Amino acid sequence: MKLKTYLSWICQIPVNMLSLMAPKNTVGGQAILEGVMMRGKENVSWAVRKNTDEIVVEQFPFSSVCKKYRILARPILRGAVNLYESMVLGYRALTRSADILEDSGKTENDSNSKSNNLKEKFYTIITLLISLLFALGLFMFAPMWIFSHFIPKESALLFNTLAGALRILLMLMYMISISFFKDIRRLFEYHGAEHKAIFTFEDGKELNFENMRCYSRVHPRCGTSFLLLVGIICVFLFSIIDALFIQLIGPFPNVFSRFLLHILLIPLVGGTSYEVLKLSDRYQHIALVNLFIMPGLWLQKITTREPDEKQMEVASLALRAVI
């Protein structure tokens, strides 16, 4: 089951992270193994359906570091912090859902020994590193390496436009390919259930099957839409920074040096994408803004599936635990 958890985490990195912002009710969510995680203002919860059909619901307090250090709550910075917190919480929820399905008898706060805790932390760190290296290698370095053989070093805009287009294409192909795996399809069904539960809650309706099934499985605050924004914003920010670098210092000596610079810009890209997503959700009633968010909603047709009644029940229980 641990291997399944790690594979699911790797597959979800560019697909199903926590919804990073929620200006209306500060509720976001993520699909996990046979369940859903929800994040509210002060709490995080998850609900997981075991093989025996029993639903395990667990809840614990969680407050963003942005509330403790107000400087981190400023625009751009808060997006970078939320991205990091979402990845950590997402992996924690996936690991815990695997433990519940194994029916190992462990609880979230229970540990058999210090050695087991250290081993678990070690596996977590290694898995996160492998996952991040996989994502960075496939979606960042590969497009840059390919076009470094064809585009002049001085052409910042053309280079980043083509690399960005290939990056988005690779992400699309990746999402389509993993959607054929049975376990990932189950995750995508719970992803749809999560969205339906949040829509129902935001409209102030009771969280039951009759209300939830009427809502769309795609949501404008989804991490999938966020990733599409990241791909677009990368083109603009990388082009500007690259142009300034070339103007002030000179052409990049090699593609690896350019890659390292872009790695350093990831917090800026994530934070900027967060702010754009936040604004688009707030003003989605405007026709032009609605047109802008449509590609992200189309993309969610791949990363979500219509859930059944049992999956919506799990999502509703997870959400009730944080509201």
C-alpha positions as MATLAB code, in Angstrom:
seq = 'MKLKTYLSWICQIPVNMLSLMAPKNTVGGQAILEGVMMRGKENVSWAVRKNTDEIVVEQFPFSSVCKKYRILARPILRGAVNLYESMVLGYRALTRSADILEDSGKTENDSNSKSNNLKEKFYTIITLLISLLFALGLFMFAPMWIFSHFIPKESALLFNTLAGALRILLMLMYMISISFFKDIRRLFEYHGAEHKAIFTFEDGKELNFENMRCYSRVHPRCGTSFLLLVGIICVFLFSIIDALFIQLIGPFPNVFSRFLLHILLIPLVGGTSYEVLKLSDRYQHIALVNLFIMPGLWLQKITTREPDEKQMEVASLALRAVI';
ca = [
       0.000    0.000    0.000;
       2.914    2.358    0.662;
       4.117    2.012   -2.922;
       0.592    2.776   -4.129;
       0.584    5.886   -1.930;
       3.869    7.130   -3.361;
       2.770    6.506   -6.940;
      -0.512    8.310   -6.300;
       1.381   11.262   -4.840;
       3.706   11.479   -7.826;
       0.761   11.288  -10.216;
      -1.128   14.008   -8.388;
       1.667   16.584   -8.164;
       0.632   18.387  -11.343;
      -3.060   17.517  -11.027;
      -4.784   17.430   -7.692;
      -3.095   19.541   -5.080;
      -5.200   21.393   -2.544;
      -7.331   24.182   -3.866;
      -4.942   26.964   -2.935;
      -7.315   29.807   -2.297;
     -10.876   30.143   -1.084;
     -11.953   33.758   -0.554;
     -15.634   32.954    0.012;
     -15.502   30.364    2.784;
     -11.834   29.407    2.937;
     -12.530   25.768    2.148;
     -10.325   23.735   -0.160;
      -9.927   20.056   -0.757;
      -8.079   17.165   -2.321;
      -8.904   13.613   -3.317;
      -6.977   10.923   -1.471;
      -7.056    7.111   -1.519;
     -10.749    6.180   -1.297;
     -11.508    9.498    0.334;
     -11.349   13.273    0.438;
      -9.367   15.767    2.491;
     -10.834   19.180    3.324;
      -9.070   22.259    4.646;
     -11.045   24.944    6.475;
     -10.114   28.146    8.301;
      -8.706   26.472   11.393;
      -8.924   22.732   10.730;
      -8.048   19.958    8.315;
     -10.070   16.765    8.040;
     -10.296   13.687    5.878;
     -12.817   10.944    5.390;
     -11.844    7.529    4.004;
     -14.102    4.588    3.158;
     -12.551    1.294    4.259;
     -13.054   -2.023    2.497;
     -15.621   -2.907    5.146;
     -17.684    0.107    3.986;
     -16.981    1.905    7.259;
     -16.090    5.583    6.837;
     -13.263    6.867    9.022;
     -13.318   10.628    9.659;
     -10.387   12.376   11.315;
      -9.928   16.049   12.052;
      -7.122   18.132   13.527;
      -6.370   21.852   13.954;
      -4.206   23.514   11.345;
      -3.336   27.176   11.009;
      -1.260   28.570    8.173;
       2.082   30.090    9.053;
       0.784   33.214    7.290;
      -1.388   33.903   10.347;
       1.584   33.728   12.676;
       3.904   35.854   10.553;
       1.853   38.615    9.001;
       4.535   39.510    6.486;
       3.956   36.132    4.817;
       0.296   37.047    4.312;
       1.202   39.759    1.821;
       0.363   39.265   -1.877;
       2.675   36.896   -3.778;
       4.294   35.607   -0.561;
       1.047   34.033    0.656;
       0.693   32.094   -2.578;
       4.176   30.610   -2.291;
       3.539   29.633    1.339;
       0.148   28.083    0.533;
       1.679   26.060   -2.286;
       4.234   24.550    0.093;
       1.674   23.893    2.839;
      -0.666   22.273    0.346;
       1.973   19.825   -0.834;
       2.874   18.848    2.738;
      -0.749   18.413    3.814;
      -1.560   16.551    0.623;
       1.140   13.987    1.177;
       0.233   13.615    4.841;
      -3.396   12.932    3.906;
      -2.443   10.397    1.237;
      -0.192    8.533    3.647;
      -2.838    8.471    6.339;
      -5.510    7.244    3.901;
      -3.222    4.348    2.965;
      -2.828    3.470    6.672;
      -6.597    3.503    7.152;
      -7.149    1.226    4.168;
      -4.528   -1.156    5.532;
      -6.524   -1.216    8.787;
      -3.277   -1.267   10.695;
      -4.885    0.005   13.863;
      -2.797    3.130   13.921;
      -4.288    6.527   14.675;
      -3.000    9.853   13.444;
      -1.333   10.645   16.751;
      -0.230    7.127   17.599;
       3.319    5.898   17.087;
       4.854    2.607   18.116;
       8.395    3.830   18.521;
      10.751    6.664   17.771;
      12.461    4.542   15.147;
       9.176    4.110   13.266;
       8.627    7.865   13.337;
      12.102    8.531   12.019;
      11.685    5.920    9.293;
       8.340    7.415    8.247;
       9.836   10.923    8.088;
      12.754    9.619    6.053;
      10.435    7.941    3.526;
       8.356   11.104    3.346;
      11.365   13.286    2.569;
      12.709   10.868   -0.031;
       9.311   10.568   -1.702;
       8.853   14.328   -1.811;
      12.297   14.775   -3.325;
      11.713   12.106   -5.974;
       8.316   13.587   -6.802;
       9.680   17.098   -7.126;
      12.617   15.963   -9.240;
      10.242   14.073  -11.511;
       7.991   17.104  -11.950;
      10.866   19.554  -12.451;
      12.649   17.275  -14.880;
       9.624   16.513  -17.031;
       7.820   19.840  -17.009;
      10.646   22.366  -16.670;
      14.036   21.078  -17.722;
      12.996   18.868  -20.667;
      11.285   21.662  -22.691;
      14.195   24.029  -22.003;
      16.779   21.447  -23.027;
      14.945   20.653  -26.278;
      14.593   24.261  -27.442;
      18.096   25.239  -26.324;
      19.280   23.354  -29.432;
      17.179   25.451  -31.828;
      16.537   28.914  -30.358;
      19.273   31.597  -30.163;
      20.449   32.307  -26.628;
      19.504   35.973  -26.967;
      15.850   35.296  -27.775;
      14.145   35.284  -24.366;
      10.543   35.668  -25.537;
      10.632   33.072  -28.330;
      12.497   30.562  -26.178;
      10.105   30.817  -23.223;
       6.995   30.901  -25.424;
       7.919   27.652  -27.156;
       9.149   26.027  -23.938;
       5.936   27.098  -22.183;
       3.754   25.710  -24.977;
       5.582   22.373  -24.836;
       5.310   22.395  -21.034;
       1.535   22.754  -21.219;
       1.343   20.084  -23.924;
       3.357   17.659  -21.788;
       1.114   18.362  -18.814;
      -1.961   17.661  -20.939;
      -0.503   14.397  -22.258;
       0.512   13.399  -18.738;
      -2.980   13.981  -17.360;
      -4.624   12.026  -20.155;
      -2.197    9.100  -19.819;
      -2.569    8.660  -16.039;
      -6.367    8.897  -16.307;
      -6.372    5.373  -17.805;
      -5.075    3.842  -14.558;
      -7.849    2.388  -12.423;
      -6.550    3.822   -9.142;
      -6.142    7.274  -10.656;
      -9.672    7.155  -12.087;
     -10.913    6.483   -8.558;
      -8.958    9.512   -7.352;
     -10.510   11.611  -10.103;
     -13.987   10.471   -9.045;
     -13.303   11.580   -5.480;
     -11.894   14.793   -6.979;
     -15.291   15.387   -8.574;
     -17.045   14.589   -5.280;
     -14.858   17.130   -3.497;
     -15.874   19.861   -5.945;
     -19.571   19.030   -5.660;
     -19.387   19.189   -1.860;
     -17.644   22.569   -1.909;
     -20.125   23.991   -4.430;
     -23.025   22.827   -2.232;
     -21.481   24.381    0.865;
     -20.732   27.674   -0.888;
     -24.380   27.924   -1.934;
     -25.485   27.414    1.666;
     -27.308   24.155    1.005;
     -27.395   21.001    3.078;
     -24.657   18.521    2.248;
     -26.695   15.600    0.983;
     -26.735   13.542   -2.194;
     -29.801   15.214   -3.709;
     -28.222   18.669   -3.452;
     -24.651   17.680   -4.344;
     -25.423   15.693   -7.486;
     -26.887   18.797   -9.189;
     -23.561   20.644   -9.146;
     -20.735   20.541  -11.637;
     -17.681   18.419  -10.984;
     -15.388   21.266  -12.175;
     -14.516   24.212   -9.937;
     -12.744   27.503  -10.765;
     -10.423   27.231   -7.735;
      -9.170   23.756   -8.604;
      -5.452   23.006   -8.567;
      -5.719   21.917  -12.199;
      -6.748   25.440  -13.220;
      -3.950   26.770  -11.040;
      -1.388   24.696  -12.917;
      -2.594   25.988  -16.270;
      -2.153   29.518  -14.949;
       1.346   28.628  -13.802;
       2.219   27.482  -17.316;
       1.002   30.754  -18.832;
       2.565   33.024  -16.220;
       5.874   31.186  -16.562;
       6.082   32.419  -20.160;
       5.696   36.069  -19.158;
       7.826   36.118  -16.006;
      10.612   33.944  -17.402;
      10.743   36.055  -20.566;
      11.057   39.293  -18.586;
      13.701   37.974  -16.184;
      15.662   36.270  -18.966;
      15.644   39.462  -21.031;
      16.944   41.470  -18.078;
      19.626   38.862  -17.391;
      20.791   38.874  -21.012;
      20.751   42.658  -21.134;
      22.691   43.156  -17.916;
      25.003   40.128  -17.837;
      24.913   38.492  -21.245;
      23.571   35.266  -22.808;
      23.198   32.236  -20.560;
      26.307   30.046  -20.768;
      24.214   26.865  -20.924;
      20.682   25.571  -20.447;
      21.421   24.363  -16.915;
      22.246   27.881  -15.696;
      18.982   29.113  -17.186;
      17.152   26.228  -15.517;
      18.641   27.119  -12.112;
      17.515   30.720  -12.476;
      13.990   29.571  -13.327;
      13.983   27.242  -10.310;
      14.702   30.242   -8.083;
      11.707   31.994   -9.642;
       9.224   29.221   -8.792;
       7.999   30.928   -5.560;
       7.400   34.116   -7.561;
       5.527   32.203  -10.265;
       3.436   30.309   -7.707;
       2.626   33.443   -5.743;
       1.663   35.392   -8.859;
      -0.513   32.531  -10.122;
      -2.228   32.423   -6.744;
      -3.138   36.107   -6.958;
      -4.434   35.760  -10.527;
      -6.533   32.721   -9.555;
      -7.898   34.602   -6.563;
      -8.939   37.564   -8.698;
     -10.461   35.365  -11.398;
     -12.601   33.576   -8.802;
     -13.765   36.869   -7.294;
     -14.732   38.392  -10.637;
     -15.840   35.289  -12.529;
     -19.247   36.878  -13.102;
     -17.606   39.260  -15.590;
     -17.822   37.846  -19.116;
     -14.166   38.499  -19.989;
     -12.929   36.914  -16.759;
     -15.247   33.937  -17.251;
     -13.756   33.460  -20.717;
     -10.284   33.562  -19.167;
     -11.007   30.742  -16.692;
     -12.747   28.462  -19.203;
      -9.561   26.613  -20.359;
      -8.896   25.592  -16.762;
     -12.428   24.240  -16.427;
     -12.051   22.313  -19.683;
      -8.836   20.803  -18.360;
     -10.675   19.581  -15.271;
     -12.805   17.387  -17.525;
      -9.714   15.173  -17.571;
      -8.816   15.319  -13.858;
     -12.345   14.803  -12.516;
     -14.953   12.105  -13.035;
     -18.591   11.916  -12.027;
     -18.709   10.452   -8.495;
     -21.264    8.002   -7.179;
     -23.457    8.479   -4.114;
     -21.015    6.774   -1.765;
     -18.134    8.972   -2.875;
     -20.228   12.112   -2.383;
     -21.136   10.865    1.084;
     -17.443   10.629    1.955;
     -16.779   14.156    0.618;
     -19.704   15.568    2.602;
     -18.472   13.974    5.843;
     -14.970   15.358    5.316;
     -16.379   18.838    4.722;
     -18.743   18.723    7.718;
     -15.736   18.035    9.948;
     -14.156   21.413    9.139;
     -17.199   23.708    9.044;
];
